[in-house]
Amino acid sequence: MDPNQAQQMHAAGALVAGMMGTFVLIALAMIAFMIFLFWRIFTKAGMPGALALILLLGPVGMLINACILAFGQWKVVPGAAAPAYYPPSAPSAQS
């Protein structure tokens, strides 16, 4: 094998390794952010936030979390009803 060709193969391997490392870091950051979001949702719904860790099961975990949120009993106190909103009057044409 030509030394120049071997150098090119090593450079290509290093490029692929660097791209894969970057991809893995981005994927881990996205997974951590999704767990944080679901932790907040579960907490606001009155459920244990640790249920968000079910997301670590992959797509099945996302389905399980969706079912828990859709069919679970939310332990939240309903807020006061918002007053009716009436738009401001249009300015009169007689001025």
N, C-alpha and C positions, 0 to 999 in steps of 0.2 A: 504494500500500500504506500502510496506517495505521501511524504510528510505533510505536504500542503493539504491533501485530501483529509488526512487524519485530523489536522488542525481545524478544518471546516466542520468535520463531524463533531468534534468536541465543542466548538462554538455553538452549533445547532442544539446539542444536548444541553448546554448551559442556558440557552435561550428558552427552551421548553421547560426546564426545571424552574427558571425564574418566573415564567408565566403561570405555571401550576402553583407555585408558592403564593403568588399574588391572588390567584383565584381562590385558593383555600382560605386565605386571610379575609377576603371579601365575603365569602360564604359564611365563615364563622361570625363575622360582624353582623351579617343579616340575620342569622339564627339568634344571636344574643338580643338583637333589637326586637325580633318577633316575640321572644320570651318576655322581654320587658313590657311590650304592649299588652300581651295577654295577661300578664301578672296584674297590670293596672286594671284591666277590664274585669277580671275575676274579683279583685279587691273591691271595686266599685259596685259589683253585683252582690256583695256580701258573702262571697265564697272565699275559701283559702286561695291565696295567690299562688301557692306552690302547684296548683293544678296546671299552671302554664308549663311546667316541666314535661308534661305529656307530649309537648311539641317535639321533644327529642326523639320520638318514635317515627318521625318523618311524616309522610302524607297521611298515614293512619292516625297519628297523633292529632293532626289538624282536624280530621273528621271527628274524632272523639271529642276534642275541645268544642267544635261547633255544635255537636249534639248536647253536650253538657250545658252550654249557654242557651241553646234553643229550648230545651225541655226541662231544664233545672228550675228550681224555685228560687227566684231572686229575693234576697232579704234586704230590700231597700225601703226606706220610708218615702211615700210619694210626696213630692213637693207641692207647694201651694199652686193653685191654678193661676195661670197668667191672666191678667185683665184683658178684656176684649180690646182690640186695637181698632181705632177709628181713624181713617186717614184725614189729614187736615182738609178743611174746606177749600174748594177752588176759589180763587179771587173773583169777586163779582165784576161783571162787565160794566157796571154803572159807577164810574169814578169821576 
